[in-house]
Amino acid sequence: MKKTLLTATAALALVAAPALAQDKLKIGMTFQELNNPYFVSMQEALNEAAASLGAEVVVTDAGHDVAKQVSDVEDMLQQNIDILLLNPTDSAGIEAAVHAAKAAGVIVVAVDANANGPVDTFVGSKNRDAGYMSCKYLAESLDGKGEVAILDGIPVVPILQRVEGCKAALEEFPDIQLVDTQNGRQDRSVALGVVENMIQSKPNLAGIFSVNDGGAMGALAAIQGSGKDIKLTSVDGAPEAIQAINDGGPFIETTAQFPRDQVRVGLAMALAQKWGARVVPAEVPIDVMVVDKENAADFSW
């Protein structure tokens, strides 16, 4: 069962939306990438919510190019959007676009990753908790001893927080040694090569934590190819990761996020402000949940 922190303001906004909407809303959302099932599911939830409101949606894919994302926001402002849901590929690099949106009277809500500038609300997972929970699970599965490594990713705030949480958990186990940290760029093919090299250079490696499931799937292939007994944990809750965990084998846990809930709550925060709420939270954290062999069969985004 998943847990989500949904404020009363958010719930009221969603319930009241059909009755309160008079003029057709135009919602813009710019994603850092849309070749990731995590963000695809987020887009699906946005489209469903917008349809229930009778709102128009404009969606763009930055492809991890901040210059393109800034340009995409500028284009949306030309289309007179009312709400901007922003999933930044670079928290600092997008700041000018946030200022431009606010100057145009647009409500700006950052989703999944925060952005610099006058963002009205940030809705995102408890990423530090996710890294902590996943690495604690890994250490406990190794009976508190052995060599482990971190498969890192693109240095955006959520990834940095996951690594921070992971290291905090590992420090609680004196006989666990963090022997390597490499960047798999959250990409299956990149991670495959990185982990193959990692396994060769660290013959006693017993566990790997990946900052996301995309990288974890590459790591899983590398572990399986090596024939070694190396345990793998991750963060996200992607369908293929859940299937791998359910099948048994090296991939033993992912700390799941809830992308659909994030975008729904983000939209609710924007609607609450649009329709006159005087107090809207500056930040709404969304809980995460450990998924392992015990509950993988019943989990989905």
Secondary structure, DSSP 8 states (H G I E B T S, - for coil): -------HHHHHHHHHHHHH--S--EEEEEES-SSSHHHHHHHHHHHHHHHHHT-EEEEEE-TT-HHHHHHHHHHHHHTT-SEEEE--SSTTTTHHHHHHHHHTT-EEEEESS--SS--SEEEEE-HHHHHHHHHHHHHHHTTTEEEEEEEE---SHHHHHHHHHHHHHHTT-TEEEEEEEEE-TT-HHHHHHHHHHHHHH-TTEEEEEESSHHHHHHHHHHHHHHT---EEEEEE--HHHHHHHHH-SSEEEEEE--HHHHHHHHHHHHHHHHTT-S---SEEEE--EEEETTTGGG---
